[in-house]
Amino acid sequence: MAKKQKKQDLIALLGAYLDGELSDSQAEKLEKQLAQDPESQKLLDELRRISQSINRLPRIEAPSDLAEGVMNQLERDLLLDRSDVLAEMAGHKHLVWRRIFSAAAMIVFVGAIAVIFYNVFSKPQNGSVNRETISKVVATKETAKEKPAPVNAENASRAAPIVSVIKDKVNKIKMDLGTIPQIQYSHVCLIIKEDTASHQQTTLDNILDVYHIASAIQSKSPDHTRYSFVCYRDQFNHIFNDISRQARLDLVLSDDRSQAAIVVENITADQAMKIASEANPTIQLAYAMKMASTPTTPDLAEPMDFPQVFYELLAMGEPEFTELHTLGPRINQTRPAPQDDMPAQSIAANQPADMTPELTDSASPEQPAQKPKIMDSAPASDFPAHSQPAELVAVTLIVQNQ
Amino acid sequence: MDPGLSEEGILIKRCRAGNMVAYSQLIQKYQDRLFNAVFRMVGNRDDALELTQETFYRAMKGLKKFRGSSGFYTWLFRIGMNLCISHHRRQQRVHMTSMHAGSDEFGHQADLLTAMARNKKQETPLQQIQLKESYHRVLDALDELEAPARAVVILRDIEQLSYSQIARILEVPVGTVKSRISRARMILREKLIDNHEPD
């Protein structure tokens, strides 16, 4: 027993010597001992060989999907409202920034709504704005220039710090590492029209509860209540169907580049799902233009706030703009038509003549637009070659008080 | 940006602010080392993947608690090794599994070792077989160690960490690291050294 203990002590000493854990004086003393003791020297050689054989075991590289799995898990937590992960990570500062941005967004939104209603009720002589025309609008940059709406311009400038900056920087975050999934979001903005808005709001709260949309952002004003949330496509489908049983739903789409806005009145579930399944705003717009009929002047002051939805709901914290990259040119170049609904001609060709340049000038034909990586689970085959199937839908519901 | 922060410190700061890109960069930086160490702890690729992912997930979750005094790597390995030791205890409760022999993982390990041996073109076929056998013997010997002892050996001989770093990762005194590693080496010597003198 004592012999075994003595051996273990010697192994500990020799091991510490091999591992460089002895002081200079201890090492020197041991080396003298080793020179006089072949048994200890042999033991030292054995220990060295053992360490070397373990060290020489093949290094196993991490599977390529390891990081993707972690990021997916974190994203799932966020979407399932287990936001403690990033909330803990971001800490108090993160919450403070969220509150500040929420408050700023609320101020901008209330201002925008006030401006719209001022326009609608106080300036009917403009001819371009009333409640009815909100529902059937297609506008181009050209027409917007011909009929400038000062109030909208004012709103746009007020919204700039949040909408423009975050839209530019956050809307197109590039996960620039190959193993990180690029989740594609579509954005769908719907106006719910019903006479008894308060009843509608209660119903809507219940519907969102039923489908576990726990992290919807609700913005209330005297005239509107806006809900923003992110959900899966299936959830969106159910939510849409439940709401559409009780109220009329109008789809609102806008494209910043072309300054176009379009409203599809009384949108059907199929139409809504088609829009919700497509993350590429240009293709969304093309679908919507096919669904809508008469082009008129727009009167929509930032009805959608996708970057804010993204920012708020994914709890990304205050974005560090230096770390964010855009995905490159927006995929707006002429592209093949969607399979079933679109005729065999380009989207640009399907649009009004004065809109075409705005939709086609952003990417040159020689420089094909970068196609972001899409989640494996996205049913890419169901979509046109250049489309960006969306797994998730950022939804904005605007309940109008009538 | 704080000029005093290291590149890693900057990444961690960004992670705390909710920057997922920064976190993915941290994962990329450490995933191979951590996965290899975890794989050597559990001896099974699927378990190693799951435990490594869980380690990064928990690290993200607890980033607020990370003080930065011992380095992100140490902190990450602390989580990883604790998960491996817990996993080992769970496995022992359910059933005893070998690190490779008799399990599906055997095929993978064997293939890996064969490939490794094949890559050494200067080796003769006989030497390749000997090398493969040698790896198997090492893996068998590691398998004999209790999880805490195996962790010490892996951190020392594979990760080349000092005793004090190992002590910080495993949250034990340096003396415990010394005694664990010497006991582990005694066992390894019995298994790996032919004709060693009985103690």
Interface residues (C-beta under 8 A of the other chain):
Chain A: K3 K4 K7 Q8 D9 I11 A12 G15 A16 D19 G20 E21 E46 L47 R49 I50 S51 S53 I54 N55 L57 P58 R59 I60 E61 A62 P63 L66 A67 G69 V70 M71 Q73 L74 D84 V85 L86 E88 M89 A90 G91 K93 H94 I173 M175 D176 L177 T179 I180 A315 M316 G317 E318 P319 E320 E323 L324
Chain B: R14 C15 R16 A17 G18 N19 M20 V21 A22 Y23 S24 Q25 I27 Q28 Q31 D32 L34 F35 N36 F39 R40 R45 A48 L49 T52 Q53 F56 Y57 M60 K61 G62 L63 K64 L112 L113 M116 S134 Y135 V138 L139 L142 V153 I154 R156 D157 I158 Q160 S162 Y163 K178 S179 I181 S182 R183 R185 M186 L188 R189 L192 I193 H196 D199
